[in-house]
Amino acid sequence: MAEAMRGATKVSVFYMCPLILTPIKAMVMMNRQMNLPAMQRILQNFEIESEKMDMKQEMMADVMGDIFEEEGEEEATDEIINQVLDEIGINLSSEVSNGVHAFGVLTQPNHLPAAR
């Protein structure tokens, strides 16, 4: 039985050698064609740019988070805008409720001028 196993092993090795040599030859040709230092530089540049992009994304997320977290800011801004408009004599709420457009045209549907 041991002789049969050795014979089967020899036969399988005999048929496997040419099949293994083909991928080995392809790998050797690939190694000759690849420029490993250039590939390393490309990968290093990619890593650096990826880190920069991650840092910028974090900064943008922080800024957007700060903007949306400060709810009182909107009310303060509205107060400042209303104060400035009051100082120059514009009452925005009454003009909007009367339907007066910035150009003096009435914008309420029942007061629109007829089309010519």
SVG drawing of the C-alpha trace seen along z (x, -y; Angstrom):
<svg xmlns="http://www.w3.org/2000/svg" viewBox="-60 -105 72 107">
<polyline fill="none" stroke="black" stroke-width="0.4" points="0.0,0.0 2.9,-2.4 4.3,-1.8 0.9,-2.7 0.8,-5.9 4.3,-6.9 3.4,-6.1 0.2,-8.2 2.2,-11.1 4.8,-10.9 2.2,-11.0 0.3,-13.9 3.6,-15.9 4.5,-15.1 1.2,-16.6 1.1,-19.5 4.6,-20.9 3.7,-22.3 0.5,-23.8 2.4,-25.5 5.1,-26.8 2.6,-28.9 1.5,-31.1 5.1,-31.4 6.2,-32.6 3.4,-35.1 4.4,-36.4 8.0,-36.8 7.0,-38.8 4.7,-41.0 7.6,-41.7 9.8,-42.7 7.2,-45.2 6.2,-46.8 8.2,-49.7 7.9,-49.1 9.4,-52.5 6.9,-54.4 4.1,-52.2 5.2,-53.0 5.3,-56.7 1.8,-56.6 0.5,-54.7 2.2,-57.2 0.6,-60.1 -2.8,-58.4 -2.5,-57.9 -1.5,-61.5 -4.3,-62.8 -6.8,-60.5 -5.7,-61.8 -6.1,-65.4 -9.6,-64.6 -10.5,-63.0 -9.3,-66.0 -11.3,-68.4 -14.4,-66.2 -14.1,-66.3 -13.6,-70.1 -16.7,-70.5 -18.7,-68.2 -17.7,-70.3 -18.6,-73.6 -21.9,-72.2 -22.6,-70.8 -21.8,-74.2 -24.1,-76.0 -27.0,-73.7 -26.5,-73.4 -26.8,-77.2 -30.5,-77.6 -30.5,-80.9 -28.4,-82.5 -31.2,-82.6 -33.5,-84.5 -30.7,-86.9 -30.1,-87.4 -33.8,-88.1 -33.8,-90.7 -30.8,-92.5 -32.4,-92.5 -35.7,-93.9 -33.8,-96.5 -31.9,-97.7 -35.1,-97.7 -36.9,-99.7 -34.0,-102.2 -34.3,-102.9 -38.1,-103.0 -39.1,-99.8 -41.7,-97.7 -41.4,-94.3 -44.3,-92.6 -46.9,-95.2 -45.7,-95.5 -45.8,-91.7 -49.2,-91.4 -50.5,-94.2 -49.3,-92.3 -46.9,-95.1 -44.1,-93.7 -40.6,-95.4 -41.6,-97.2 -44.9,-98.5 -47.0,-95.9 -49.8,-94.2 -49.3,-90.5 -52.6,-89.3 -54.5,-87.2 -57.7,-89.3 -55.7,-92.6 -53.5,-91.5 -53.5,-93.8 -55.3,-92.3 -53.1,-90.8 -53.0,-92.6"/>
</svg>
